[in-house]
Amino acid sequence: LGEGKMADVYLARHVLIDRLSAIKVLRPGFGGDLNVRRRFLQEAKAVNRINHPNIVEITDYGETDGTAYLVIGSMPGEALARHLAQGPVGFTRALQIGLQISSALSRSHEMGVVHRDLTPANVLLVPRRDGGDLVKLTDFGVARMLHSTVTGPTYTGSNDAGLAPNYTAPEVVALGTVDPRSDLYSLGVLLYETTSGRLPRQPLSGVPADARAPSSIKPPARLADVAPGVPPLFDEIVSTLLAVDPDDRPRDAFETFEMLRRVAE
């Protein structure tokens, strides 16, 4: 079904109960790394702690032949990244996607889990009978479980080498600090790109260290200027999500959901 930096995903059928599932399997070169296997276990714990209809379900976890695997409820859909490869999906569809993502993040953050890797590749769109999209967030492999008793670089948020730079919040790149508002920044990037077909700004990982200070980062072009027809309120919400200072973003994902719901109304 797909492949990532460290794992491949296969479509499989359970031979006893005749049920389709997706199985995410660590590649052989990573299976021997205890920290990587712990990250897999972390993903299973994070997803099952959240339990939300807009987040994929992990039904099992195991280790065999020097590797580890997750069994994921199979959903007939495609990653948002594949849709964006054909061009922007427009404001109306982006709004509905944003509503479902913010709902999922609300529950995730409430349960003390920060996704940290919210990108179009990790947003699955499943067609609904009414013609709309059912959104499923995937890949909590680098999620941070707040207030966890587990320690070490895999769990504290200091290991950010695998994060997608275009979607990573400035405070994560510059300071290594992570909290739920980091996910809100990523959501802002995703909404901007989904609506307009372009990213709001260049990734900070490619900017010299002395130019990463918040005062040095310029605001992106307004969404309404690059995607005509976007309502002013939606434009304002996306700009707020993209604020360099986390304190200037919405208070949490619940507030973000309510703001997007007002746009939909």
C-alpha positions as CSV (number, residue, x, y, z in Angstrom):
1,L,0.0,0.0,0.0
2,G,2.9,2.4,0.6
3,E,6.3,2.9,2.1
4,G,7.9,5.3,4.5
5,K,11.3,6.1,5.9
6,M,11.5,3.1,8.1
7,A,8.5,0.8,7.3
8,D,6.4,-0.6,4.5
9,V,2.6,-1.0,4.6
10,Y,1.0,-4.1,3.1
11,L,-2.6,-5.1,2.5
12,A,-3.3,-8.4,4.2
13,R,-6.2,-10.8,4.8
14,H,-6.7,-12.6,8.1
15,V,-7.1,-16.1,7.0
16,L,-9.2,-17.3,9.9
17,I,-11.8,-14.4,10.1
18,D,-11.5,-13.3,6.5
19,R,-10.9,-9.7,7.4
20,L,-8.8,-7.2,5.4
21,S,-6.2,-5.2,7.4
22,A,-3.1,-3.1,6.7
23,I,0.1,-4.3,8.2
24,K,2.9,-1.8,8.9
25,V,6.2,-3.7,9.0
26,L,9.6,-2.3,10.0
27,R,12.2,-2.8,7.3
28,P,14.9,-5.3,8.2
29,G,17.6,-2.6,8.7
30,F,15.5,-1.0,11.6
31,G,14.0,-4.1,13.3
32,G,17.2,-4.7,15.3
33,D,17.0,-1.2,16.8
34,L,15.4,-1.3,20.3
35,N,14.5,2.4,20.2
36,V,12.7,2.0,16.8
37,R,10.7,-0.9,18.1
38,R,9.8,1.1,21.1
39,R,8.6,3.9,18.7
40,F,6.3,1.3,17.1
41,L,4.9,0.3,20.5
42,Q,4.5,4.0,21.3
43,E,2.4,4.5,18.1
44,A,0.1,1.6,19.2
45,K,-0.3,3.0,22.7
46,A,-0.9,6.5,21.4
47,V,-3.6,5.6,18.9
48,N,-5.5,3.3,21.3
49,R,-5.3,5.8,24.0
50,I,-7.1,8.4,21.8
51,N,-9.9,6.2,20.2
52,H,-11.4,8.7,17.7
53,P,-13.4,8.0,14.5
54,N,-11.0,10.3,12.6
55,I,-7.9,8.3,13.6
56,V,-7.0,4.9,12.2
57,E,-7.5,1.9,14.5
58,I,-4.5,-0.2,15.5
59,T,-5.8,-3.7,16.4
60,D,-2.6,-5.6,17.1
61,Y,1.2,-5.3,17.5
62,G,3.9,-7.9,17.4
63,E,7.5,-8.8,16.9
64,T,8.8,-11.7,14.7
65,D,12.0,-12.6,12.8
66,G,13.9,-9.6,14.0
67,T,11.3,-7.0,13.1
68,A,8.1,-5.5,14.4
69,Y,4.7,-4.8,13.0
70,L,1.4,-3.0,13.6
71,V,-2.0,-4.3,12.4
72,I,-4.1,-1.4,11.2
73,G,-7.8,-1.4,10.3
74,S,-7.8,-1.2,6.5
75,M,-9.6,1.7,5.0
76,P,-10.3,2.1,1.2
77,G,-8.8,5.5,0.6
78,E,-5.9,7.6,-0.5
79,A,-3.5,9.9,1.2
80,L,-4.2,13.6,0.9
81,A,-0.7,14.0,-0.6
82,R,-1.9,12.0,-3.7
83,H,-4.8,14.4,-4.2
84,L,-2.6,17.4,-3.8
85,A,-0.2,16.0,-6.5
86,Q,-3.0,16.7,-8.9
87,G,-3.6,20.3,-7.6
88,P,-5.4,22.0,-4.7
89,V,-8.8,20.7,-3.7
90,G,-10.3,24.1,-3.0
91,F,-11.7,25.9,0.0
92,T,-14.9,23.9,0.6
93,R,-13.2,20.6,0.7
94,A,-10.3,21.9,2.7
95,L,-12.7,23.2,5.3
96,Q,-14.3,19.9,5.8
97,I,-10.9,18.2,6.0
98,G,-9.8,20.8,8.6
99,L,-12.9,20.3,10.7
100,Q,-12.3,16.5,11.0
101,I,-8.6,16.9,11.6
102,S,-9.2,19.5,14.4
103,S,-11.8,17.2,15.9
104,A,-9.2,14.4,16.0
105,L,-6.5,16.7,17.4
106,S,-8.9,17.8,20.1
107,R,-9.3,14.3,21.4
108,S,-5.7,13.5,20.9
109,H,-4.5,16.5,22.9
110,E,-7.1,15.9,25.5
111,M,-5.6,12.4,26.0
112,G,-2.1,13.9,26.2
113,V,-0.8,12.9,22.7
114,V,0.8,15.4,20.3
115,H,1.0,14.0,16.8
116,R,4.1,16.0,15.7
117,D,4.1,14.7,12.1
118,L,0.8,16.1,10.6
119,T,1.4,16.1,6.8
120,P,-0.7,15.4,3.7
121,A,1.0,12.0,3.6
122,N,-0.5,11.1,7.0
123,V,-4.0,12.2,6.3
124,L,-6.1,9.5,4.6
125,L,-9.2,10.4,2.7
126,V,-11.9,7.7,2.6
127,P,-14.8,8.3,0.1
128,R,-18.2,8.6,1.8
129,R,-21.5,7.7,0.2
130,D,-22.6,11.3,0.2
131,G,-19.6,12.2,-1.9
132,G,-17.6,13.8,0.9
133,D,-14.4,12.7,2.7
134,L,-14.0,10.7,5.9
135,V,-10.6,11.8,7.2
136,K,-8.4,9.3,9.0
137,L,-5.1,10.5,10.7
138,T,-2.3,8.0,10.4
139,D,1.3,7.5,11.5
140,F,1.6,8.4,15.2
141,G,5.1,6.9,15.1
142,V,6.8,10.1,16.4
143,A,3.9,11.2,18.6
144,R,4.8,12.6,22.0
145,M,2.8,11.3,24.9
146,L,2.6,14.2,27.4
147,H,3.0,13.3,31.1
148,S,4.4,9.9,30.1
149,T,6.5,8.0,32.6
150,V,8.6,6.7,29.6
151,T,11.9,8.6,29.2
152,G,14.5,8.8,26.5
153,P,15.0,10.6,23.2
154,T,12.3,8.7,21.3
155,Y,9.6,9.9,23.8
156,T,10.6,13.4,24.9
157,G,10.4,15.2,21.6
158,S,14.1,15.9,21.2
159,N,14.5,13.5,18.3
160,D,13.0,15.5,15.4
161,A,15.3,14.4,12.6
162,G,12.5,12.4,10.9
163,L,9.9,15.3,10.9
164,A,8.8,16.9,7.6
165,P,10.4,20.4,7.6
166,N,7.7,22.1,5.6
167,Y,5.1,21.3,8.2
168,T,7.1,21.6,11.4
169,A,6.4,24.5,13.7
170,P,9.1,27.2,14.2
171,E,9.5,26.5,17.9
172,V,10.2,22.8,17.2
173,V,12.9,23.6,14.6
174,A,14.6,26.5,16.5
175,L,14.2,25.3,20.1
176,G,13.1,21.7,20.1
177,T,10.0,22.5,22.2
178,V,6.8,20.7,21.5
179,D,3.3,21.1,22.7
180,P,-0.2,20.8,21.2
181,R,0.0,24.2,19.5
182,S,2.8,22.7,17.3
183,D,0.2,20.5,15.8
184,L,-2.0,23.5,15.1
185,Y,0.8,25.1,13.1
186,S,1.1,22.0,11.0
187,L,-2.7,22.1,10.5
188,G,-2.4,25.7,9.3
189,V,0.2,24.7,6.7
190,L,-1.9,21.8,5.6
191,L,-5.0,24.0,5.2
192,Y,-3.0,26.6,3.3
193,E,-1.6,24.0,0.9
194,T,-4.8,22.1,0.5
195,T,-6.7,25.3,-0.5
196,S,-4.1,27.0,-2.6
197,G,-1.7,24.3,-3.8
198,R,1.3,26.0,-2.4
199,L,3.2,26.1,0.9
200,P,3.0,29.2,3.1
201,R,6.8,29.6,3.6
202,Q,10.0,27.8,3.1
203,P,11.1,25.2,5.7
204,L,13.0,26.7,8.6
205,S,15.5,23.8,8.5
206,G,17.0,25.4,5.4
207,V,17.3,28.8,7.0
208,P,20.6,29.8,8.8
209,A,20.4,29.4,12.6
210,D,20.6,33.2,13.2
211,A,17.6,33.8,11.0
212,R,15.3,31.4,12.8
213,A,14.4,33.8,15.6
214,P,10.6,34.6,15.6
215,S,11.4,38.3,14.9
216,S,13.3,37.3,11.7
217,I,10.5,35.1,10.2
218,K,8.3,36.9,7.8
219,P,4.6,36.2,7.7
220,P,3.5,34.3,4.5
221,A,1.3,35.8,1.8
222,R,-2.3,35.8,2.9
223,L,-4.3,32.8,1.8
224,A,-6.9,35.0,0.2
225,D,-4.3,36.6,-2.0
226,V,-3.1,33.2,-3.5
227,A,-6.5,31.5,-3.5
228,P,-9.2,33.9,-4.6
229,G,-12.7,33.3,-3.2
230,V,-11.5,32.2,0.2
231,P,-13.9,33.8,2.9
232,P,-12.1,36.4,5.1
233,L,-12.8,34.4,8.3
234,F,-11.2,31.3,6.9
235,D,-8.2,33.4,5.8
236,E,-7.9,34.8,9.3
237,I,-8.1,31.4,10.9
238,V,-5.3,30.0,8.7
239,S,-3.1,33.1,9.4
240,T,-3.6,32.6,13.1
241,L,-2.7,28.9,12.9
242,L,0.5,29.9,11.1
243,A,1.6,32.4,13.8
244,V,5.3,32.1,14.6
245,D,4.7,32.6,18.3
246,P,2.6,29.7,19.7
247,D,0.9,32.1,22.1
248,D,-0.6,33.9,19.0
249,R,-2.2,30.7,17.7
250,P,-5.6,29.4,18.9
251,R,-5.6,28.3,22.5
252,D,-6.2,24.6,21.5
253,A,-7.7,22.3,18.9
254,F,-11.2,22.7,20.5
255,E,-11.1,26.4,19.8
256,T,-9.8,25.7,16.3
257,F,-12.7,23.3,15.6
258,E,-15.2,25.9,16.8
259,M,-13.6,28.6,14.6
260,L,-13.8,26.3,11.5
261,R,-17.4,25.3,12.4
262,R,-18.4,29.0,12.3
263,V,-17.0,29.2,8.8
264,A,-18.9,26.2,7.7
265,E,-22.1,27.6,9.1
